Amino acid sequence: MKRGERALVRPHVVTRGRARPSRNTFEMDTQVYAVREAPTGTAGPEMRRVLRLCRDGATPVAEIAGHLELPLSVTKVLLGDLLDSGHIVTRSAQHDLEAPDMGLLQDVLDGLRASL
């Protein structure tokens, strides 16, 4: 096989036939952190790649799927397994629940218009 080519492995093989994660806690922007390495021989190559990707800091679910070149749904199943086994932790992206300060936004807009 040439560099950059992947062996053709069907997604249902990667997830051992499962179509959904054990938990439905993963959004595309959920941040994933690896907290321990997988013991040799117990995790598939995709799981080991996830742990390598996330060991140096937060990695969003969508980015992990892109690196693995797997559908998002398959990636979520793998992440669910890693979360269940204690190999990763996740943090939801911070979404501001409060409405933005419209006065501040108007002041910024006015300032930008004045500088043009």
LONU-848514 format. One record per atom (N, C-alpha, C): x, z, y; residue in three letters. Coordinates in pm, whole numbers, padded with zeros to 5 digits, always signed. Each point is the difference from the previous one (the first is absolute). Layout:
% residues N
XZYala...
***
This chain:
% residues 116
+00084+00000-00117met-00084+00000+00117met+00089+00000+00124met-00036-00080+00100lys+00077-00009+00123lys-00030+00120+00089lys+00095+00025+00089arg-00018+00110+00094arg-00125-00024+00084arg-00079+00103+00024gly-00121-00013+00080gly-00123-00033-00083gly+00018-00043-00124glu-00115-00028-00086glu-00039+00128-00072glu-00128+00014-00027arg-00049+00115-00074arg-00054-00047-00134arg+00012+00085-00096ala-00063-00029-00128ala-00151+00009+00021ala-00074-00085-00065leu-00144+00001+00015leu-00058+00113-00085leu-00046+00103+00069val-00064+00114-00067val-00138+00013+00060val-00099-00006-00081arg-00138+00010+00048arg-00026+00140+00056arg-00078+00007+00110pro-00027+00131+00060pro-00060+00101-00097pro-00085-00044-00092his-00061+00098-00091his+00103+00059-00096his+00112-00067-00019val+00107+00055-00083val+00071+00110+00078val+00024-00024+00129val+00067+00098+00085val-00081+00129+00009val-00132-00012+00005thr-00087+00117+00016thr-00055+00051-00132thr+00045-00056-00110arg-00048+00036-00134arg-00152-00016-00011arg-00050-00109+00058gly-00141-00035-00013gly-00093+00065+00099gly+00050+00086+00086arg-00087+00068+00096arg-00016-00083+00126arg-00119+00000+00055ala-00028-00079+00120ala-00007+00087+00125ala-00012+00131-00018arg-00014+00089+00115arg+00096+00119-00014arg+00049+00050+00114pro+00087+00118-00006pro-00079+00124-00040pro+00069+00101-00047ser-00066+00125-00038ser-00060+00070+00121ser+00053-00030+00115arg-00053+00053+00126arg-00016-00117+00097arg-00096+00011+00086asn-00020-00107+00097asn+00044+00050+00137asn+00128+00035+00011thr+00052+00060+00123thr+00094-00091+00076thr+00015-00123-00043phe+00100-00088+00060phe-00064-00105+00088phe+00035+00004+00127glu-00035-00106+00093glu+00125-00086+00016glu-00014-00115+00062met+00116-00088+00017met+00110+00065+00084met-00040+00089+00093asp+00098+00063+00087asp+00038+00142-00042asp-00044+00044-00119thr+00040+00131-00051thr+00151+00000-00019thr+00064+00105+00048gln+00146+00013-00010gln+00036+00069-00132gln+00098-00056-00071val+00039+00051-00131val+00144+00049+00007val+00024+00118-00055tyr+00133+00060-00005tyr+00033+00034-00145tyr+00118-00037-00045ala+00046+00038-00134ala+00058+00140+00010ala-00039+00087-00094val+00051+00137+00002val+00087+00030-00122val-00005-00085-00102arg+00091+00014-00113arg+00014-00133-00072arg+00110-00015-00068glu+00027-00122-00076glu-00073+00004-00133glu-00033-00118-00050ala-00063-00008-00131ala+00106+00015-00108ala-00027+00078-00103pro+00095+00010-00110pro+00018-00137-00065pro+00120-00029-00041thr+00030-00128-00063thr-00089-00020-00122thr-00059-00119-00009gly-00080-00037-00115gly-00146+00038+00007gly-00040+00085+00095thr-00140+00041+00005thr-00083-00080+00098thr+00066-00066+00095ala-00073-00078+00101ala+00039-00147-00014ala-00097-00085+00023gly+00026-00143-00004gly+00084-00044+00118gly+00046-00125-00001pro+00086-00047+00109pro-00069+00001+00136pro-00129-00026+00003glu-00071+00000+00127glu-00004+00142+00059glu-00022+00099-00085met-00003+00138+00049met+00137+00043+00051met+00104-00040-00069arg+00135+00034+00045arg+00030-00067+00135arg-00048-00122+00018arg+00020-00069+00129arg-00074+00071+00111arg-00122+00048-00027val-00075+00074+00101val+00079+00123+00042val+00053+00073-00096leu+00075+00122+00032leu+00126-00032+00079leu+00067-00109-00032arg+00118-00040+00078arg-00039-00037+00143arg-00111-00074+00014leu-00045-00041+00133leu-00034+00119+00090leu-00053+00105-00060cys-00054+00113+00077cys+00092+00120+00008cys+00118-00007-00058arg+00084+00120-00003arg+00065+00029+00135arg+00014-00100+00086asp+00066+00022+00129asp-00098+00025+00114asp-00127+00008-00029gly-00098+00026+00105gly-00134-00062-00032gly-00088+00012+00094ala-00137-00048-00019ala-00005-00151-00011ala-00079-00047-00095thr-00023-00143-00018thr-00150-00021-00015thr-00059-00088+00080pro-00144-00025-00011pro-00035-00071-00131pro-00119+00026-00050val-00048-00060-00125val+00009-00153+00005val-00041-00059+00112ala+00003-00147+00011ala+00142-00053-00014ala+00097+00070+00056glu+00139-00044-00010glu+00051+00012-00144glu-00040+00106-00068ile+00039+00016-00140ile-00054-00115-00083ile-00126-00035+00019ala-00061-00112-00073ala+00076-00129+00027ala+00041-00021+00124gly+00075-00120+00035gly+00135-00004-00069gly+00070+00112-00001his+00130+00004-00067his-00013-00021-00151his-00106+00055-00057leu-00020-00015-00145leu-00054-00138-00035leu-00053-00070+00100glu-00066-00130-00022glu-00115+00015-00099glu-00077+00108+00021leu-00117+00028-00083leu-00122+00015+00090leu-00119-00027-00054pro-00121+00022+00080pro-00011+00147+00043pro-00066+00022+00112leu-00018+00135+00052leu-00069+00089-00102leu-00099-00053-00071ser-00073+00081-00098ser+00091+00049-00112ser+00091-00084-00045val+00094+00039-00105val+00097+00105+00053val+00047-00020+00122thr+00091+00095+00062thr-00066+00136+00012thr-00127+00004+00035lys-00071+00127+00013lys-00010+00073-00133lys-00017-00073-00110val-00004+00062-00133val+00136+00065-00029val+00108-00073+00027leu+00134+00055-00023leu+00024+00123+00086leu-00041-00006+00127leu+00018+00113+00089leu-00082+00121-00046leu-00119-00025-00051gly-00082+00109-00053gly+00070+00071-00115gly+00062-00077-00088asp+00074+00059-00111asp+00118+00084+00050asp+00072-00054+00099leu+00115+00072+00054leu-00043+00126+00075leu-00114-00006+00067leu-00052+00118+00069leu-00042+00106-00101leu-00068-00043-00106asp-00044+00093-00104asp+00118+00068-00069asp+00110-00072-00015ser+00116+00056-00070ser+00092+00080+00093ser-00032+00005+00129gly+00079+00077+00094gly+00125-00069+00050gly+00011-00131-00018his+00118-00073+00045his-00008-00044+00145his-00121-00010+00054ile-00018-00038+00140ile-00097+00095+00067ile+00007+00003+00130val-00102+00064+00084val-00043-00104+00102val-00118+00016+00054thr-00050-00096+00097thr-00046+00072+00126thr-00006-00076+00105arg-00055+00050+00126arg-00080-00113+00061arg-00121+00029+00037ser-00082-00101+00065ser+00057-00029+00137ser-00011-00124+00040ala+00043-00036+00134ala-00084+00078+00100ala+00063+00042+00106gln-00070+00080+00101gln-00090-00090+00084gln-00127+00028-00003his-00095-00073+00083his-00058+00100+00098his+00007-00034+00125asp-00052+00088+00104asp-00152+00000-00008asp-00057+00117-00025leu-00145+00011-00014leu-00070+00013+00136leu+00077+00031+00103glu-00060+00013+00132glu-00004-00135+00069glu-00099-00018+00084ala-00007-00123+00081ala+00117+00000+00099ala+00057-00115+00028pro+00111-00005+00095pro-00047+00040+00139pro+00092+00051+00080asp-00028+00039+00137asp-00015-00128+00083asp-00124-00033+00034met-00026-00126+00071met+00062-00001+00139met+00006+00115+00065gly+00063+00007+00132gly+00148-00034-00008gly+00067+00054-00100leu+00142-00030-00018leu+00021-00148-00032leu-00083-00053-00087leu+00012-00142-00033leu-00024-00089+00122leu-00096+00038+00084gln-00028-00077+00122gln+00119+00007+00095gln+00062+00119+00013asp+00117+00014+00086asp+00115-00088-00050asp+00021-00005-00129val+00105-00085-00058val-00029-00146+00029val-00125-00041-00021leu-00039-00138+00026leu+00019-00035+00147leu-00041+00089+00090asp+00018-00024+00144asp+00147-00014+00035asp+00082+00088-00059gly+00145-00007+00025gly+00060-00131-00048gly-00042-00046-00117leu+00049-00128-00053leu-00043-00116+00089leu-00123+00002+00044arg-00049-00108+00088arg+00076-00001+00132arg+00033+00119+00052ala+00071+00008+00127ala+00142-00053-00012ala+00057+00011-00119ser+00139-00046-00018ser+00011-00150-00022ser-00112-00067-00022leu+00002-00144-00022leu-00005-00072+00128leu
***
